[in-house]
């Protein structure tokens, strides 16, 4: 007899600082990541952003956020009242990243990797033993940028602003 699949974990809830935007998320796992790319630094007004990734179909809004198109290929969700950063998503992608800090229980997420280490701010990084990845190591992301902006694009803020 095969083992029964593990029961799904209960959904997590979250929202913005003022409470206007709320959501429920059914996460496939509780693994999060840090993004140190310059776009996330600017979007969060911080040295990095912390996210958890899930299928878009598993994120349910009670009140939807407003969106900012940060490039031709991606947008970021935020509260139109208080400005809390809530999501990042590739427009044509199946998944979405939710900001860990917007969860009602952010401690339920465990960081597993640092992304965008080529723009990580060394003076603001405490070594934690997690692996680090450069954005250009992800061929799928590099291809999205090339398809949108041309073969000579350097992914990031400047390309997005020219968009």
C-alpha positions in Angstrom: 0.0 0.0 0.0 1.5 3.4 -1.0 2.1 6.1 1.6 -0.7 8.6 1.9 0.3 12.1 0.8 1.2 14.5 3.5 -1.8 16.6 4.6 -1.7 20.2 3.3 -0.6 22.8 5.8 -3.2 25.3 6.8 -3.3 28.5 4.7 -1.5 31.6 6.0 -3.1 35.0 6.1 -1.6 38.4 5.8 -2.1 42.0 4.7 -0.8 45.5 4.8 0.0 47.9 7.7 -3.3 49.7 7.6 -5.4 46.5 7.1 -7.0 47.7 3.9 -5.5 44.8 1.8 -5.9 41.3 3.1 -5.1 37.9 1.6 -5.1 34.1 2.3 -2.3 32.0 0.8 -2.1 28.2 0.5 1.6 27.6 0.4 3.2 24.5 -1.2 5.9 24.8 1.5 7.2 27.2 4.0 10.5 28.0 2.3 11.3 31.7 1.8 14.1 33.6 0.2 15.9 36.9 0.3 16.2 39.0 -2.8 19.1 41.5 -2.9 18.5 42.8 -6.4 18.5 46.6 -6.8 14.9 46.7 -7.9 13.8 44.9 -4.7 16.0 47.2 -2.6 14.2 50.2 -4.1 10.7 48.7 -4.0 11.1 47.9 -0.2 13.3 50.9 0.7 15.5 48.3 2.4 18.7 46.3 1.8 16.8 43.3 0.6 13.3 41.8 0.4 12.0 38.6 1.9 9.6 36.5 -0.1 7.7 33.2 -0.2 6.8 31.8 -3.6 3.5 30.1 -4.5 1.2 29.5 -7.5 -0.9 32.6 -8.3 -4.1 30.4 -8.1 -3.3 29.8 -4.4 -3.3 33.4 -3.4 -6.8 34.8 -2.6 -7.4 38.5 -2.1 -10.1 39.8 0.2 -9.2 43.3 -1.0 -6.8 43.4 -4.0 -3.7 45.5 -4.0 -2.7 48.2 -6.4 0.1 47.4 -8.9 3.2 49.1 -10.2 4.7 47.8 -13.4 8.4 47.8 -12.4 9.4 46.6 -15.9 7.9 45.2 -19.1 7.9 41.7 -17.6 7.0 42.2 -13.9 4.7 44.0 -11.5 4.6 44.7 -7.8 1.5 44.7 -5.6 1.2 47.2 -2.8 -1.4 48.8 -0.6 -2.8 52.0 -2.2 -3.5 53.5 1.2 -0.3 52.8 3.3 2.2 51.7 0.7 3.1 48.3 2.2 4.9 46.1 -0.4 3.0 42.9 -0.8 3.9 41.0 -4.0 6.3 40.5 -6.9 5.3 38.6 -10.0 6.3 38.0 -13.6 3.2 39.0 -15.5 3.1 35.9 -17.7 4.4 33.5 -15.0 2.4 31.0 -13.0 3.7 32.0 -9.6 3.8 35.0 -7.4 6.1 36.1 -4.5 4.4 37.3 -1.3 6.4 39.5 1.1 7.2 37.6 4.2 6.8 40.7 6.4 3.1 41.1 5.2 2.2 37.6 6.6 0.3 37.6 9.9 2.8 35.0 11.1 6.1 35.7 9.2 7.9 33.3 11.6 6.2 30.5 9.8 8.5 31.0 6.8 12.1 29.7 6.9 14.7 31.5 4.7 16.6 29.1 2.4 18.6 31.1 -0.1 19.8 34.6 -1.0 19.1 35.7 -4.6 20.7 38.7 -6.4 23.9 38.4 -4.5 25.7 40.5 -7.2 24.1 43.6 -5.7 24.0 42.4 -2.0 25.3 45.2 0.3 28.2 43.5 2.1 28.0 45.9 5.1 24.4 44.9 5.7 24.8 41.2 5.3 25.3 38.9 8.3 26.6 35.5 7.1 23.9 32.9 7.9 25.2 29.9 6.0 22.5 30.1 3.3 23.6 29.6 -0.3 23.8 32.7 -2.6 22.7 32.9 -6.2 23.3 35.5 -8.9 20.3 36.5 -10.9 22.1 35.7 -14.1 22.4 32.1 -13.0 18.7 31.7 -13.6 18.5 31.3 -17.4 14.7 31.6 -17.3 14.9 35.1 -15.8 17.7 36.1 -18.1 15.6 35.0 -21.1 12.6 37.0 -19.9 14.8 40.1 -19.8 16.4 39.4 -23.2 13.0 38.8 -24.8 11.6 42.0 -23.5 14.6 44.3 -23.9 17.0 42.7 -26.4 20.1 40.6 -26.2 22.4 43.3 -24.8 20.2 44.1 -21.8 21.6 44.3 -18.3 18.6 43.2 -16.2 17.6 45.7 -13.5 16.5 49.2 -12.6 17.9 51.0 -15.6 16.4 48.6 -18.2 13.1 48.8 -16.5 13.0 52.6 -16.4 13.8 52.7 -20.1 11.0 50.2 -20.8 
